[in-house]
Amino acid sequence: MLEKIKALYADSIQTQISASDALPVSIQKAVNLLVSSLLRGNKIIVCGHGRSYANAQLLVANLLNRYEMERPSFPSVLLSLDSAVGSAIVLDNQLTTLYQRQFNAVAQQGDVLVVLSPDGNEDVILDVMDCASAKDVAIIALTSMNNGYFQGLLSENDVEIQVPAQKESRILESHLFIINALCELIDYSLFNQN
C-alpha cells in the first residue's frame, strides 16, 4: 500500500513537472484575456461538466468572493446543472442544450467563456463553445492530451491549456492547479501585490 501511495505522488508530481514546461505561455495568454475582459467591464462565464463541474464551481467562487486577498468581486457566472434551472432545461430540451440556453441568456460580446473538459468529447461543452464562437465570446479551454475534439472550434483569439496527461485524476488535479494559478495571476495583474 505504501508503494502505491508513493507511486500516486510520483505520477502527480511528474504531471506537474511536464505541465510546468508545457503550459506557462498558454496560462499567461489566458490571464491576459481574462484581465482584459474584466477591465472592459465584461464577465467570465465558466462551464464544467461531470467531475469538472466542481472545478468550475471553485473558479467562480474564487472570482466572485476572493482568492487569497481581499478585493472587489469579479463578475462571473457558473453555467449550472444544479437546481430547478438545470432540471427544467433538461426536462424541456435535449441534454446538450443544458448550458447552451443559459449561456445565450447571459453572454455578451467581450465576455470570456472558460470551459473545463478533460476528455473534450462532452456534447454539452462542445455546444456551448459553438454558441461562444457565434457571439464572438473568447474561449479559454482547459483540456488534456485526450482532446482531439476541439480542433477547429478554437480561433486564434482563443486559448487552449492542454494538460500533458491522459489519466482523468491527473488532469483534474492539474486543472485545479491552473484555476488557482489563474486566480492568483489575475489578482497580481490587477492589484500588483506579492
Buried (B, 14 or more C-beta within 10 A) or exposed (E): EEEEEEEEEEBBEEBBEBBEEEBEEBBEBBBEBBBBBBEEEBBBBBBBBBBBBEBBBBBBBBBBEBBEEEBEEBBBBBBBBEEEBBEEBBEEEEEBBBBBBBBBEEBEEBBBBBBBBBBBEBBBBBBBBEBBBEBEBBBBBBBBBBBEBBEEBBEEEBBBBBBBBEBBBBBBBBBBBBBBBBBBBBBBBBEEEE
